[in-house]
Amino acid sequence: MRESETTESKKSLAELSEGLVSIAAILNKHGRGELWFGIRNDGSPVGMDVTETTLRKVSQAIAAHIEPKIYPEIEAVTLEGKHCIRIYFSGSEAPYYAHGRAYMRVADEDRQLSAKELEGIILRKNRTREGWDSETITEPGFQLGIQRLRDFVKRAGLAWSDAPSVLENLGLRTAQGYRNATALFFPKTPTLKLRCAVFASPTSPTLIDQHDFVADLPNLIDEAEKYILRNIHIGMRLEGMRRVDVPEIPQPALREAIVNAFCHRDYRDPDEVRIAIYPDRVEIRNPGSLPDGYTIDTLRSHRVSNRRNPIIASLLQRLHLVEAWGRGLSLILDYAPNATFQQVAHLFITTFPRTLNLSQGVESQLESQLESQLESRVGSALKVRALVALARQPLGKRELSEQLGQRVISGPLHQALRELIADDWLAYTISEKPNSRLQKYQLTDKARALLGDKAL
């Protein structure tokens, strides 16, 4: 119950006026909080006389002196046998005023806002109501990339008429000019940047690789995905006779997080979307705080969405990269339940743990993954070991048994080879040496298809 940036406590209603100031200050900083009466600022309850009249007095004071109007929860609570009042309040219409003045919460103090600070809050509020992507381009010299627009129309399955008509139908052209989203999707010369890097260790700033991409928004989404896949480990699974690559982080989750980063970032911030690849994790970072009233917990528990850039979201939806329902976060968690989200200053970060155990050799882990999947197809671990041993060159029974540590003439290896031949995994070959009838075992086409690029 100690005081904090979202909690204020007062000993009695003699401090009701100061309590209203705390409500306004907390709302302007965090959008929600608690005010307690009957508790010291060290968190210990002292109690007070709580009646219906007392609760009504608090309610009327809030209604009379807090603007814009809020509708808090006010209740009597007993703590350690002492009666107290708890007020829970929330609101998303900052700036809030108490007694005609605006305040901001700093630690456990309420500081009056200056005219400049108040102006900043009002500007941010007005900008939020109309997204950056809806505003008219003000940068001089913007030129429309007609070919990019044509490519988009084809990819989206739309009909082409002429550029002005298409842009108007997409909501990108007004009487005042092109909207900002046009510059992200259809510039003649792109300026949107993506920054990618691979780091040497989980905590080291040492770079192994760094690459900056400049392109239109859809192409940057593709470049981000390709860069991650080039720099993480790829395993495999078998689907029938076909080998399918399996990234250590589910690819649909990666792509959804990348799309979200570009769709929901704050384009008023000059920073870029960034991809940071570490030995133990992949981070996708985009500039932009969560909308008012949203927290990481509400994103995870309620899986709700708020479109910061509705026109960008609409264009990506036409490319089938986002859904009308905005289920991006839900899809990420469906494919990668161990993904985490955090907000650090003005950055939103999605983190995917890398699944391979770095204390073991990556190659040996991938080998184990391969062999466990092959075993279900071939029949036993010994048969798999025999096929892998024969993958590079044919071997005689003696050479093969030495590699596998098995008896030559009889025992499990002898039976395994017979079954492999019967099932068309192996075939005999005869040595080409003069006067030699030495038999060697070699893979069949069926086995080579199964082993994929291991059968060299």
C-alpha positions as CSV (number, residue, x, y, z in Angstrom):
1,M,0.0,0.0,0.0
2,R,3.0,2.3,-0.2
3,E,2.7,5.4,-2.4
4,S,3.9,5.1,-6.0
5,E,3.4,6.6,-9.4
6,T,-0.1,5.0,-9.5
7,T,-1.1,4.9,-5.8
8,E,-1.7,7.8,-3.4
9,S,-2.8,7.6,0.2
10,K,-4.3,10.2,2.6
11,K,-5.0,9.9,6.3
12,S,-8.4,11.6,6.2
13,L,-10.9,13.5,4.1
14,A,-9.2,16.7,5.4
15,E,-6.8,16.0,2.5
16,L,-9.6,15.5,-0.1
17,S,-8.5,18.5,-2.2
18,E,-4.9,17.2,-2.4
19,G,-6.3,13.8,-3.2
20,L,-8.1,15.2,-6.3
21,V,-4.8,16.7,-7.5
22,S,-3.2,13.3,-7.2
23,I,-6.1,11.8,-9.3
24,A,-5.5,14.3,-12.1
25,A,-1.7,13.8,-11.9
26,I,-1.9,10.0,-12.1
27,L,-4.4,10.1,-15.0
28,N,-2.1,12.4,-17.0
29,K,0.8,10.1,-16.5
30,H,-0.6,6.5,-16.4
31,G,-4.3,6.7,-17.3
32,R,-5.4,4.8,-14.2
33,G,-4.6,4.5,-10.5
34,E,-5.8,4.3,-6.9
35,L,-6.5,6.9,-4.1
36,W,-6.9,5.7,-0.5
37,F,-8.3,7.5,2.5
38,G,-7.6,6.3,6.0
39,I,-4.0,5.2,5.2
40,R,-0.7,6.9,6.0
41,N,1.8,7.6,3.2
42,D,4.0,4.7,4.6
43,G,1.1,2.3,3.8
44,S,-0.1,1.7,7.3
45,P,-3.9,2.0,7.9
46,V,-5.1,4.5,10.5
47,G,-8.8,4.1,9.8
48,M,-11.6,6.6,9.6
49,D,-15.4,7.0,9.9
50,V,-16.9,5.7,6.7
51,T,-20.6,6.2,6.0
52,E,-22.8,6.5,3.0
53,T,-22.6,10.3,3.5
54,T,-18.7,10.1,3.4
55,L,-18.7,8.1,0.2
56,R,-21.2,10.5,-1.4
57,K,-19.0,13.5,-0.4
58,V,-16.0,11.9,-2.2
59,S,-18.0,11.1,-5.3
60,Q,-19.5,14.7,-5.5
61,A,-16.0,16.3,-5.0
62,I,-14.6,14.2,-7.9
63,A,-17.5,15.1,-10.2
64,A,-17.3,18.8,-9.3
65,H,-13.5,19.3,-9.6
66,I,-12.0,16.8,-12.0
67,E,-12.2,17.6,-15.8
68,P,-12.9,15.8,-18.1
69,K,-15.4,13.8,-16.2
70,I,-14.4,10.4,-14.8
71,Y,-16.5,7.7,-13.2
72,P,-14.4,6.0,-10.5
73,E,-15.1,3.0,-8.3
74,I,-15.5,4.1,-4.7
75,E,-15.8,1.6,-2.0
76,A,-15.4,1.1,1.8
77,V,-12.6,-1.4,2.6
78,T,-11.5,-2.8,5.9
79,L,-7.7,-3.2,6.4
80,E,-6.3,-4.7,9.7
81,G,-9.7,-4.0,11.3
82,K,-9.8,-0.4,10.3
83,H,-12.2,1.3,7.9
84,C,-10.8,2.9,4.8
85,I,-11.9,4.3,1.4
86,R,-10.5,3.0,-1.9
87,I,-11.0,4.9,-5.1
88,Y,-10.1,3.2,-8.4
89,F,-10.1,5.6,-11.4
90,S,-9.1,5.5,-15.1
91,G,-9.4,7.6,-18.2
92,S,-8.0,8.1,-21.7
93,E,-8.9,11.8,-22.3
94,A,-5.8,13.5,-21.0
95,P,-5.1,16.2,-20.1
96,Y,-7.1,16.0,-16.8
97,Y,-7.5,19.0,-14.5
98,A,-8.1,19.3,-10.8
99,H,-9.5,22.6,-9.6
100,G,-8.8,24.0,-13.1
101,R,-5.1,23.1,-13.2
102,A,-3.2,20.2,-14.8
103,Y,-0.7,18.1,-12.9
104,M,1.8,15.2,-13.7
105,R,2.7,12.3,-11.4
106,V,6.5,12.1,-10.8
107,A,7.4,9.2,-8.3
108,D,5.0,9.9,-5.5
109,E,4.7,13.6,-6.0
110,D,2.2,15.7,-8.0
111,R,3.8,18.5,-10.1
112,Q,1.8,21.2,-11.9
113,L,2.3,21.2,-15.6
114,S,3.8,24.2,-17.4
115,A,2.1,25.6,-20.4
116,K,4.6,24.0,-22.8
117,E,4.1,20.5,-21.2
118,L,0.4,20.9,-21.4
119,E,0.6,21.9,-25.0
120,G,2.6,18.7,-25.7
121,I,0.0,16.5,-24.2
122,I,-2.8,18.2,-26.2
123,L,-0.8,17.9,-29.5
124,R,-0.1,14.2,-28.9
125,K,-3.8,13.7,-28.1
126,N,-4.9,15.4,-31.4
127,R,-2.3,13.5,-33.4
128,T,-3.5,10.2,-32.0
129,R,-7.0,10.8,-33.1
130,E,-5.9,11.1,-36.7
131,G,-3.1,8.7,-37.5
132,W,0.1,9.9,-39.1
133,D,-0.6,7.8,-42.1
134,S,-3.8,9.8,-42.8
135,E,-2.1,13.2,-42.8
136,T,-1.1,14.8,-46.1
137,I,2.5,14.5,-47.2
138,T,4.4,17.7,-46.4
139,E,7.9,16.7,-47.5
140,P,8.8,18.6,-50.7
141,G,9.8,16.6,-53.8
142,F,7.8,13.4,-53.2
143,Q,7.3,11.5,-56.5
144,L,4.9,8.7,-57.0
145,G,6.3,5.3,-58.1
146,I,3.8,4.2,-60.7
147,Q,5.3,0.8,-61.2
148,R,5.1,0.1,-57.4
149,L,1.5,1.0,-57.5
150,R,0.9,-1.3,-60.5
151,D,2.7,-4.1,-58.7
152,F,0.5,-3.6,-55.6
153,V,-2.7,-3.6,-57.6
154,K,-1.7,-6.9,-59.3
155,R,-0.7,-8.5,-56.0
156,A,-3.9,-7.4,-54.3
157,G,-6.1,-8.6,-57.1
158,L,-7.5,-5.2,-57.9
159,A,-8.4,-3.6,-61.2
160,W,-6.1,-1.0,-62.8
161,S,-7.6,2.1,-64.3
162,D,-5.3,5.0,-63.7
163,A,-3.1,6.1,-60.8
164,P,-5.3,8.9,-59.5
165,S,-8.4,6.7,-59.4
166,V,-6.6,3.8,-57.8
167,L,-5.1,6.0,-55.1
168,E,-8.5,7.6,-54.4
169,N,-10.1,4.1,-54.1
170,L,-7.3,3.1,-51.7
171,G,-8.0,6.2,-49.6
172,L,-4.6,7.7,-50.3
173,R,-5.5,10.8,-52.3
174,T,-7.4,13.9,-51.1
175,A,-8.0,17.4,-52.4
176,Q,-4.9,18.5,-50.5
177,G,-2.6,15.8,-51.9
178,Y,-1.3,12.3,-51.2
179,R,-1.5,10.9,-47.7
180,N,1.7,9.9,-45.8
181,A,1.0,6.2,-46.3
182,T,1.6,6.7,-50.0
183,A,5.2,7.5,-49.3
184,L,5.7,4.2,-47.5
185,F,4.1,2.0,-50.2
186,F,4.5,3.8,-53.5
187,P,7.5,6.1,-53.5
188,K,9.6,6.5,-56.7
189,T,12.7,6.6,-54.5
190,P,12.2,4.8,-51.1
191,T,13.5,6.3,-47.9
192,L,12.0,3.8,-45.4
193,K,14.8,2.0,-43.5
194,L,15.1,-1.3,-41.7
195,R,18.2,-2.0,-39.6
196,C,19.4,-5.6,-38.9
197,A,22.3,-7.0,-36.9
198,V,23.7,-10.2,-35.5
199,F,25.4,-10.0,-32.1
200,A,28.3,-12.2,-30.9
201,S,26.8,-13.0,-27.5
202,P,23.6,-12.5,-25.5
203,T,25.1,-9.4,-23.8
204,S,27.9,-8.3,-26.0
205,P,27.6,-5.2,-28.2
206,T,30.1,-6.8,-30.6
207,L,28.5,-7.2,-34.1
208,I,29.0,-10.3,-36.3
209,D,26.9,-8.8,-39.1
210,Q,25.0,-5.6,-39.8
211,H,22.9,-4.6,-42.7
212,D,20.6,-1.7,-43.4
213,F,17.8,-2.1,-46.0
214,V,16.0,0.8,-47.7
215,A,12.8,-0.1,-49.7
216,D,9.1,0.3,-49.7
217,L,7.2,-1.1,-46.8
218,P,6.1,-4.5,-48.2
219,N,9.6,-5.2,-49.5
220,L,11.1,-4.4,-46.1
221,I,8.8,-6.9,-44.5
222,D,10.2,-9.6,-46.9
223,E,13.8,-8.5,-46.2
224,A,13.4,-8.7,-42.5
225,E,12.0,-12.2,-42.7
226,K,14.8,-13.4,-45.0
227,Y,17.5,-11.8,-42.8
228,I,16.3,-13.6,-39.7
229,L,16.0,-17.0,-41.5
230,R,19.5,-16.6,-42.9
231,N,20.9,-16.1,-39.3
232,I,19.0,-18.7,-37.2
233,H,19.3,-22.4,-37.3
234,I,17.1,-24.5,-39.6
235,G,16.1,-28.1,-38.7
236,M,13.9,-30.4,-40.8
237,R,11.0,-32.8,-40.7
238,L,9.8,-35.4,-43.1
239,E,6.5,-35.1,-44.9
240,G,6.1,-38.3,-46.8
241,M,9.2,-38.6,-49.0
242,R,9.9,-34.8,-48.8
243,R,12.2,-33.0,-46.5
244,V,10.8,-29.7,-45.1
245,D,12.9,-27.0,-43.5
246,V,11.9,-26.0,-40.0
247,P,13.3,-22.8,-38.5
248,E,14.0,-22.9,-34.7
249,I,11.5,-20.1,-34.4
250,P,8.1,-20.7,-36.1
251,Q,8.2,-18.8,-39.4
252,P,4.5,-17.6,-39.2
253,A,5.1,-16.1,-35.8
254,L,8.2,-14.3,-37.0
255,R,6.4,-12.9,-40.0
256,E,3.4,-11.8,-37.9
257,A,5.7,-9.9,-35.5
258,I,7.5,-8.2,-38.4
259,V,4.3,-7.1,-40.0
260,N,3.0,-5.8,-36.6
261,A,6.2,-3.8,-36.2
262,F,5.7,-2.0,-39.4
263,C,2.0,-1.7,-39.1
264,H,1.9,-0.3,-35.5
265,R,5.1,1.7,-35.3
266,D,5.1,5.4,-34.6
267,Y,6.1,7.0,-37.9
268,R,6.6,10.4,-36.2
269,D,9.6,8.9,-34.5
270,P,12.7,9.1,-36.7
271,D,14.0,5.7,-35.5
272,E,13.7,2.5,-37.6
273,V,12.3,-0.9,-37.1
274,R,15.2,-3.0,-35.9
275,I,16.0,-6.7,-35.9
276,A,18.5,-7.9,-33.3
277,I,19.7,-11.5,-33.5
278,Y,21.5,-12.9,-30.4
279,P,22.7,-16.5,-29.8
280,D,19.8,-17.1,-27.4
281,R,17.0,-14.9,-28.8
282,V,15.7,-12.7,-31.7
283,E,14.3,-9.3,-30.9
284,I,12.0,-7.3,-33.2
285,R,11.9,-3.6,-32.1
286,N,9.7,-0.8,-33.3
287,P,9.4,2.7,-32.1
288,G,6.0,3.5,-30.5
289,S,4.5,3.2,-27.0
290,L,1.3,1.2,-26.4
291,P,-1.9,3.2,-26.9
292,D,-3.5,4.8,-23.9
293,G,-5.3,2.3,-21.7
294,Y,-3.2,-0.7,-23.0
295,T,-0.7,-2.7,-21.1
296,I,1.4,-5.8,-21.9
297,D,-0.9,-7.8,-19.6
298,T,-4.1,-6.7,-21.4
299,L,-2.5,-7.5,-24.7
300,R,-1.7,-11.0,-23.6
301,S,-4.8,-11.8,-21.6
302,H,-7.5,-10.2,-23.8
303,R,-5.6,-10.3,-27.1
304,V,-7.1,-7.0,-28.3
305,S,-5.8,-4.7,-31.0
306,N,-5.7,-1.0,-31.6
307,R,-4.7,0.2,-35.0
308,R,-2.3,3.2,-34.7
309,N,-2.1,3.5,-38.5
310,P,-5.4,2.4,-40.0
311,I,-4.6,3.2,-43.6
312,I,-1.3,1.2,-43.4
313,A,-3.2,-1.7,-41.8
314,S,-5.8,-1.5,-44.6
315,L,-3.2,-1.7,-47.3
316,L,-1.4,-4.6,-45.7
317,Q,-4.8,-6.3,-45.3
318,R,-5.3,-6.0,-49.1
319,L,-2.0,-7.9,-49.5
320,H,-3.3,-10.5,-47.0
321,L,-0.6,-9.7,-44.5
322,V,-2.9,-8.6,-41.7
323,E,-6.5,-9.5,-40.8
324,A,-9.5,-7.2,-40.5
325,W,-9.8,-8.4,-36.9
326,G,-6.2,-7.4,-36.0
327,R,-5.3,-10.8,-34.4
328,G,-1.6,-10.4,-34.9
329,L,-0.6,-10.8,-31.3
330,S,-2.9,-13.8,-30.9
331,L,-1.3,-15.5,-33.9
332,I,2.2,-14.9,-32.6
333,L,1.3,-16.6,-29.3
334,D,-0.5,-19.4,-31.1
335,Y,2.6,-20.3,-33.1
336,A,5.2,-19.2,-30.4
337,P,3.7,-19.4,-26.9
338,N,7.1,-18.6,-25.4
339,A,7.3,-15.2,-27.2
340,T,7.5,-12.2,-24.8
341,F,6.6,-8.5,-25.2
342,Q,7.9,-5.5,-23.4
343,Q,7.9,-1.7,-23.7
344,V,11.1,0.0,-23.0
345,A,10.9,3.8,-23.1
346,H,9.4,4.5,-26.5
347,L,10.2,1.1,-28.0
348,F,8.0,-2.0,-28.3
349,I,10.0,-5.2,-28.3
350,T,8.9,-8.7,-29.3
351,T,11.3,-11.4,-28.2
352,F,11.5,-15.0,-29.5
353,P,13.8,-17.4,-27.5
354,R,15.9,-19.5,-29.7
355,T,15.0,-23.2,-29.1
356,L,18.3,-25.0,-29.8
357,N,20.4,-25.7,-26.7
358,L,23.5,-23.6,-27.1
359,S,25.5,-25.7,-24.6
360,Q,25.5,-28.5,-27.2
361,G,26.9,-28.4,-30.7
362,V,24.2,-27.1,-33.1
363,E,25.2,-29.6,-35.8
364,S,24.9,-32.5,-33.4
365,Q,21.4,-31.3,-32.3
366,L,20.3,-31.1,-35.9
367,E,21.8,-34.5,-36.5
368,S,19.7,-35.9,-33.6
369,Q,16.6,-34.2,-34.9
370,L,17.2,-35.8,-38.3
371,E,17.9,-39.3,-37.0
372,S,14.9,-39.4,-34.7
373,Q,12.6,-38.5,-37.7
374,L,14.3,-41.0,-40.0
375,E,13.9,-43.8,-37.5
376,S,10.2,-43.6,-37.7
377,R,10.4,-44.1,-41.4
378,V,13.1,-46.7,-41.6
379,G,12.3,-48.9,-38.6
380,S,15.3,-48.7,-36.2
381,A,18.2,-46.5,-35.0
382,L,20.7,-49.1,-36.4
383,K,19.1,-48.9,-39.8
384,V,19.3,-45.1,-39.8
385,R,23.0,-45.2,-38.7
386,A,23.7,-47.6,-41.6
387,L,22.0,-45.4,-44.1
388,V,23.8,-42.3,-42.9
389,A,27.2,-44.1,-43.0
390,L,26.5,-45.1,-46.6
391,A,25.3,-41.6,-47.6
392,R,28.7,-40.5,-48.9
393,Q,30.0,-43.6,-50.5
394,P,29.3,-47.3,-50.9
395,L,30.9,-49.6,-48.2
396,G,31.5,-53.3,-47.8
397,K,30.0,-55.2,-44.9
398,R,33.3,-55.3,-43.0
399,E,33.9,-51.5,-43.5
400,L,30.4,-50.7,-42.5
401,S,30.4,-53.0,-39.4
402,E,33.7,-51.3,-38.2
403,Q,32.1,-47.9,-38.5
404,L,29.0,-49.0,-36.6
405,G,30.8,-51.1,-34.0
406,Q,28.8,-54.2,-35.0
407,R,29.7,-57.9,-35.7
408,V,30.3,-58.7,-39.3
409,I,28.7,-62.0,-40.1
410,S,25.7,-62.3,-37.8
411,G,23.8,-60.3,-35.3
412,P,21.6,-57.2,-35.5
413,L,23.5,-55.5,-38.4
414,H,23.2,-58.6,-40.6
415,Q,19.4,-58.6,-40.2
416,A,19.2,-54.8,-40.5
417,L,21.0,-54.9,-43.9
418,R,18.7,-57.7,-45.2
419,E,15.6,-55.7,-44.2
420,L,17.0,-52.5,-45.8
421,I,17.5,-54.3,-49.1
422,A,14.1,-55.9,-48.9
423,D,12.5,-52.5,-48.3
424,D,14.4,-50.9,-51.2
425,W,16.6,-48.6,-49.0
426,L,19.8,-50.3,-50.1
427,A,21.2,-52.1,-53.1
428,Y,24.3,-54.2,-53.9
429,T,27.1,-52.9,-56.0
430,I,30.1,-54.9,-57.3
431,S,33.6,-53.6,-57.0
432,E,35.1,-52.5,-60.3
433,K,38.6,-53.8,-59.5
434,P,39.8,-56.6,-61.8
435,N,38.9,-60.2,-60.7
436,S,37.0,-58.8,-57.6
437,R,33.6,-59.9,-56.6
438,L,33.5,-57.8,-53.5
439,Q,30.0,-56.6,-52.7
440,K,29.3,-53.2,-51.4
441,Y,26.2,-51.6,-50.2
442,Q,24.9,-48.3,-51.7
443,L,21.8,-46.2,-51.3
444,T,18.8,-46.5,-53.6
445,D,17.1,-43.5,-55.1
446,K,14.4,-43.9,-52.5
447,A,17.0,-43.6,-49.7
448,R,18.7,-40.6,-51.3
449,A,15.3,-38.8,-51.5
450,L,14.8,-39.6,-47.9
451,L,18.1,-38.3,-46.7
452,G,18.0,-35.1,-48.9
453,D,21.2,-33.1,-48.8
454,K,22.9,-35.6,-46.4
455,A,23.2,-38.0,-49.3
456,L,26.1,-36.5,-51.1
